[in-house]
Amino acid sequence: MNQRRPINESLLALFALGVLLFNPPLLLLFSVDATLFGFPALYIYIFASWALLVVLVSRIVNRRGRSPGMRTRVGRARDG
């Protein structure tokens, strides 16, 4: 039997990851004078962490929010 964690538990784990990623002691590690493509390391870290969280939330919600028989209306032409 395939046991899946409920969506609430997965989203709660992502919230905890977000709290950890944006915790001030961890942010201080990237508060250095180093740059990448002219951007400070802290800005790149914050943007990459945010983007990672958005992608993970999107994957969890899209994968677990649909039932196997559910159809989407994307791409259908409207009548009338």
Contact map, one row per residue, 1 for C-alpha under 8 A:
11100000000000000000000000000000000000000000000000000000000000000000000000000000
11110000000000000000000000000000000000000000000000000000000000000000000000000000
11111000000000000000000000000000000000000000000000000000000000000000000000000000
01111100000000000000000000000000000000000000000000000000000000000000000000000000
00111110110000000000000000000000000000000000000000000000000000000000000000000000
00011111110000000000000000000000000000000000000000000000000000000000000000000000
00001111111000000000000000000000000000000000000000000000000110011000000000000000
00000111111100000000000000000000000000000000000000000000000000000000000000000000
00001111111110000000000000000000000000000000000000000000000000000000000000000000
00001111111111000000000000000000000000000000000000000000000100000000000000000000
00000011111111100000000000000000000000000000000000000000100100000000000000000000
00000001111111110000000000000000000000000000000000000000000000000000000000000000
00000000111111111000000000000000000000000000000000000000000000000000000000000000
00000000011111111100000000000000000000000000000000001001100000000000000000000000
00000000001111111110000000000000000000000000000000000000000000000000000000000000
00000000000111111111000000000000000000000000000000000000000000000000000000000000
00000000000011111111100000000000000000000000000000000000000000000000000000000000
00000000000001111111110000000000000000000000000010001000000000000000000000000000
00000000000000111111111000000000000000000000000000000000000000000000000000000000
00000000000000011111111001000000000000000000000000000000000000000000000000000000
00000000000000001111111001100000000000000000000010000000000000000000000000000000
00000000000000000111111101100000000000000000010000000000000000000000000000000000
00000000000000000011111111100000000000000000000000000000000000000000000000000000
00000000000000000000011111110000000000000000000000000000000000000000000000000000
00000000000000000000001111111000000000000000000000000000000000000000000000000000
00000000000000000001111111111100000000000000000000000000000000000000000000000000
00000000000000000000111111111110000000000100000000000000000000000000000000000000
00000000000000000000000111111111000000000000000000000000000000000000000000000000
00000000000000000000000011111111000000000000000000000000000000000000000000000000
00000000000000000000000001111111000000001100100000000000000000000000000000000000
00000000000000000000000000111111100000001100000000000000000000000000000000000000
00000000000000000000000000011111110000011100000000000000000000000000000000000000
00000000000000000000000000000011111000011000000000000000000000000000000000000000
00000000000000000000000000000001111100011000000000000000000000000000000000000000
00000000000000000000000000000000111111111000000000000000000000000000000000000000
00000000000000000000000000000000011111111001000000000000000000000000000000000000
00000000000000000000000000000000001111100000000000000000000000000000000000000000
00000000000000000000000000000000001111110000000000000000000000000000000000000000
00000000000000000000000000000000001111111011000000000000000000000000000000000000
00000000000000000000000000000001111101111111000000000000000000000000000000000000
00000000000000000000000000000111111100111111100000000000000000000000000000000000
00000000000000000000000000100111000000011111110000000000000000000000000000000000
00000000000000000000000000000000000000111111111000000000000000000000000000000000
00000000000000000000000000000000000100111111111100000000000000000000000000000000
00000000000000000000000000000100000000001111111110000000000000000000000000000000
00000000000000000000010000000000000000000111111111000000000000000000000000000000
00000000000000000000000000000000000000000011111111100000000000000000000000000000
00000000000000000000000000000000000000000001111111110000000000000000000000000000
00000000000000000100100000000000000000000000111111111000000000000000000000000000
00000000000000000000000000000000000000000000011111111100000000000000000000000000
00000000000000000000000000000000000000000000001111111110000000000000000000000000
00000000000000000000000000000000000000000000000111111111000000000000000000000000
00000000000001000100000000000000000000000000000011111111100000000000000000000000
00000000000000000000000000000000000000000000000001111111110000000000000000000000
00000000000000000000000000000000000000000000000000111111111000000000000000000000
00000000000001000000000000000000000000000000000000011111111100000000000000000000
00000000001001000000000000000000000000000000000000001111111110000000000000000000
00000000000000000000000000000000000000000000000000000111111111000000000000000000
00000000000000000000000000000000000000000000000000000011111111100000000000000000
00000010011000000000000000000000000000000000000000000001111111111000000000000000
00000010000000000000000000000000000000000000000000000000111111111000000000000000
00000000000000000000000000000000000000000000000000000000011111111100000000000000
00000000000000000000000000000000000000000000000000000000001111111100000000000000
00000010000000000000000000000000000000000000000000000000000111111110000000000000
00000010000000000000000000000000000000000000000000000000000111111110000000000000
00000000000000000000000000000000000000000000000000000000000001111111010000000000
00000000000000000000000000000000000000000000000000000000000000011111110000000000
00000000000000000000000000000000000000000000000000000000000000000111110000000000
00000000000000000000000000000000000000000000000000000000000000000011111000000000
00000000000000000000000000000000000000000000000000000000000000000111111100000000
00000000000000000000000000000000000000000000000000000000000000000000111110000000
00000000000000000000000000000000000000000000000000000000000000000000011111000000
00000000000000000000000000000000000000000000000000000000000000000000001111110000
00000000000000000000000000000000000000000000000000000000000000000000000111110000
00000000000000000000000000000000000000000000000000000000000000000000000011111000
00000000000000000000000000000000000000000000000000000000000000000000000011111100
00000000000000000000000000000000000000000000000000000000000000000000000000111110
00000000000000000000000000000000000000000000000000000000000000000000000000011111
00000000000000000000000000000000000000000000000000000000000000000000000000001111
00000000000000000000000000000000000000000000000000000000000000000000000000000111
